[in-house]
Amino acid sequence: MRNLKYYKSEKGLYITQVVKWSGNVAFSESTKINGKKWSPTTSKSWVFVDGESEILKIEDLGQSKRTNCRYELTNKDLVSDKIPLVIMEDDLETEECEDYGDDIWVGKYAGLNSMYEFKYDIQKREYESVEFEAEIVGEIVGEFSSNPIDARYGLNYDRKQTEKCLTDLIQYEEFERFMTPEFGLQHRPCYISSVNTYKMVRSYIKNNIDPAVAEITSDYDFCFTVKKKIRINPYVTKREITKTNGKSYAKPRFKEWTTTHEKKEIFEMTDKKRCYQGYTPIDGFSGNNIYDLKENVDLFFKELMLVINEPLMACECCNGSGIVKENNK
């Protein structure tokens, strides 16, 4: 017996199967409701059947069945009146053999079992009706959608890169979970924790940063910093190389290098769980519903990377010093 609960809506039915020993589970892929295939929802425990107003019939594919069970002669050259090519299983007379734990052939085919090989055909699986009890829980009035969101985001933590579905990252307040059917939660306010937001932002920056214009200078589970490379007028720095005791060589030696960029902090963060010293705790993503939350996440990433990957150069007038010489009169 399959126990079901369902909500009725203007578009169709939202159904869950109740299994006492393991909670709510979805139907198998082959299950049909009123002769129709079900569609997934944002909840793994609920399915949707379009255009139906009540549950009339549940069907599932039955088990594969053996047909045409027979024994075929392994050496066809031995065919004779007493040794047929094929012996149907139903035509055999057998009796249980206690010594070997198997049946032996008796009657007119006695002693021939070693000469034959058992074979059978597989009957195509067919749909069979399933007994069920269905309880209507409520009715949904007005526009309602339960289309699943197939969006995945990278997370970087503990030096490991993983990927998770958005629906596995979002959270709801306890009141929302208590008052809303599981398959309808996607329409309620939701959020992603500060910790997971930190992992998502860290991963996205690392995968999309342009190393020619910016670089990551702190990359830890508790703090993260990005600095912008600002192009300046190149200048040469010269420094003397001394001995280990600090004295100069008889013939002074020097090291020279050219500086073409200076670095300025453009982005930094920590999460609200760690609140690492001096770093800004990042707020978790949030939205009025799962669809709004996804838009907020994607927009944040887009705008953040526009800022980080925008090429900058120092002012040509002051060379980035912020000081401009007064014109001689």
N, C-alpha and C positions, 0 to 999 in steps of 0.2 A: 504494500500500500504506500503510495506517495502522497505525503501531506503538503499542501500548498497554501500560501497566502498571497493575495494579490490586491492591487489598487486598480480601479477603473478610471480611465481618462477619456477625453474626447478623441484622442488619437489611437488608443489601444489599451493593452493591459501591461502592468508591471507586476511580475510574478517572482516569488522566491520559493525555493523548496526547503522545507524544514526537516532537518535530520537531527534527532535528539542527541546523538552521541558525538556529533562534530560541528554543530552549529549550522548556519546557513551555507548552502553550496549552490552553485549554478547547475543548470542542466548539462547533459552531455552534448557534444556537437551534433549528434544525430537526432536529438529529441525534436518532435513536432508537437505543436499545440494547435488543436483544431485544424490539423493538416498543414500548418505553416511552420517555417523555420523561425526561430527566435533571433533577436538581435541583442548584442551586448549593451550594457549601460555603463555609466561611470562607476558603478558598484560591481564588484566581482560576484556578489551574492544574488543580484537581481538581473532578470532578463526582460526584454520588451517584445510583445507580439502586436504587430501593427493591425489596426482595423477591427479588433475583436472587442466584444463587450462582456463576454463571460467565457469560462473554460468549459468546453463541451467534451473534449477528447484529448488524451495524451497518448502519444505513440513513441516507441523507441525501437531501434533495430534489435532483432533477436539474435541469439547465438548462431554461429555457423553449425550446419548439420551435415553429417556424413550420409551420403546416398550411394546406391549401387555398390554396396559392400560385397566383395568377392575375393576369390583366391585364383590367381593366374599361374599356370604351369611355367616354371622358369626355363625349362628346356622343351621348346615346342616340337622337337623331333620325336618326343616320346608319346605324342597324342595317339590314343587308341580308343576302342569302345569302352574300356574300363578306366582309362586315364584321360578325362576330358581336358580341353584347353582351359576352360573356366568353370569354377564351381561357385555358385552363389552362396553367400553366408547362410541364407535361410534354408538352403537345401542340405546343409551339413547336420550330421548327428554327432554330438560330442558328449563327453562325460568328464567330470572333474578328476584331475589326477593329483592326489594328495602328495605324492613323492616330489613332484616338480612344480607344484603350485600353478599349473596351467591345464587347459582342457586338451584332451586327446581326441582324435577322430575315431569314430566307430562306424559300424554299418558297412555299406558298400565301398566307402572311401577310407576304410581303416588302414593305417600304416602309410598313407600317401602324404601326410602333412608336410614332411621335409622337402617334398618336391614342388611345393607351391609357395607363392609370395602373396601376402595380403595387400589388397589395393582398394581404394574407394574414391569417390568423387565428392567435391564440396558443393553443397547447395547454396545458392546465393542467399545472403542474409535478407530477410524481409521484415517489414515493420509489423510490430505487434502492439495491441492495445495494452495500456498500463492502468491498473486500478489506482484511483486517486480520490482524495477528499480535498475540497477547496474552500477556503474561508476568505470572503471579501473583507478587507481591513478598512477601506475608505474609498472616496471618489475624489479625483483631482479635477477642479473646475478651472477653465481658462487655458491660456497658452502655457505649454510646459515642454521642455526638451531635456532629454537624458542622453544626448549624444556624447559618447566617450571622447576625451581629448587624448590624442596620440602624440604627446610632447615629452621629450626626454632632455635632461640637462646633466651636464658634467659636474662632478663634485671632486674637489681636491683636498685631501686630508691625510695626515700621517704619511706624506710623500707618496700617496697612492691616488690614482685617478680612477674614479668609478662613474657610472652613469645610472640615473634613476628616472622613472616615470614621474611626471608632475603630480599625479594623483597619489603617489607614495610619499610625497614630501609635504603636502598641505595638511593643515590641522584646523580643527573647528573648536569653538568654545563648547564646554560641556552642555550648556543649555541648548545650543543649536543641534547637537547630536541627539539630545533627549526628545526634542520637539519635532524633528524632521525625519521622514523615512530615509533610510540609507541611500537609496538611489536618487533622492532629491537634494542631497547635501550640496551638489554642485551649484545650486542656485542661492546658497546662503553665504554670508560673509566668511572668509577663510584667510589663512595666513601661513607663512613659512617661518620657522623659528630663526632667530638671529644666528644661531650656530650653523644651520644648514644654508642660510643666505650667505654667510661668510665663505663656506665651502664652494658654493656656486659661483660667487663673484671671483674668488681666487682662481678657480678653474677657468672661467671664461676669459679673464685677463691673460692668463698664461698661454692660452690657446690662440689668442687673437692680437696680442701686442705686436707692434712694429718695432723691432729692436734698433732700427735706424734712428728713431725719434724718441724712444723711451726705454727704460730698463727697470726691472724689478730689483730693488736693493735689499728688501727684507722679505723673506718667504718662509714663514713658520705657521704652525697650527694656531698660534696665539697672536701673531701680528703680521701685517703685510704692508709693504710700501712700494710705490712706483714713483720714479723720478723722471722728469722730462729732460731730454737733451736739447739745450738751446744753442743754436749755432752762433758763434761769435767770430770776430776778426781774428784769424790765427795769430798766436804769439809763441815765441820760443822761450823755453825756460832752460837755464844752464845751471848745473850744480856740480860742485867739485866732489870727486871720489877720493876718500881718505883711507888710510890704513886702519887696521882693526883697533889700533891704539889712538885713533883720532888725528894722527899727524899726516901732513901732506907728503906725497911722493916727491922725490928729488925733482922729477919733471912732472908738474901738476897734471892730474887727469880730471877730465870733466865728462859729465853725462848731459846730453841735450835731448829734449823732446818738445814736440809741437802740440799745443792745446787748441783744438778746434771747436770744442763745445764746453759749456758749463752745465751743471745739473741742478735742477730745482724740484723740490717735492711737489707732485701733482695729485697724489692720492694715497691715503693711508687708512687702515682700519684694524679693528679687533672685533671680537664678538662680545655680546652682553654677558655671557657666562664667565669669560676669563677677564674681561675689562683690563687688558694688559696696560701697564703704566704709560700714560701720555698719549695713547692711541685712541681714536674715536670709535666707540662701539657702533657697529652698523645695525640699523633697524631691519627687522625681518620684512620680507615682501608681504603685501596684503592686498585684498581686493573684495569687492562687493559679492563676487561669486568666482568660481574657478576660471571662467572665461575672462573676466576682468583682471584677475590676478595674473594670468598668462600674458595679457597685453602689457601690464605694468612691468613684469619681469623683462620681456623682450624690449620694451621702450627704454628701460634703465640701462640694459646692456648696450643698446645702440648708441644712446647719448653718451655713456661713459667712454666707450671706445672712440667716439668722435673727438672727445677732449684729449684722451691719452695719445691717440695716434695722429693728432694734428701737428704738422711740422711748424716749429717756431725758430725765429732768429732774433738776435739782440738788435736793438735800435742802432741804425748806422750812424746816427748823429752823436750818441753818447757811448756807443759800444756796450750798452747794457749797464752803465754806471749810474744812470739816473741823473747825471749832472751834464749840463750843456754849457759850453763856454759862451760868455756874452760877446756878441759881435763888437769888434773894434770900431769906434766912430771916427 
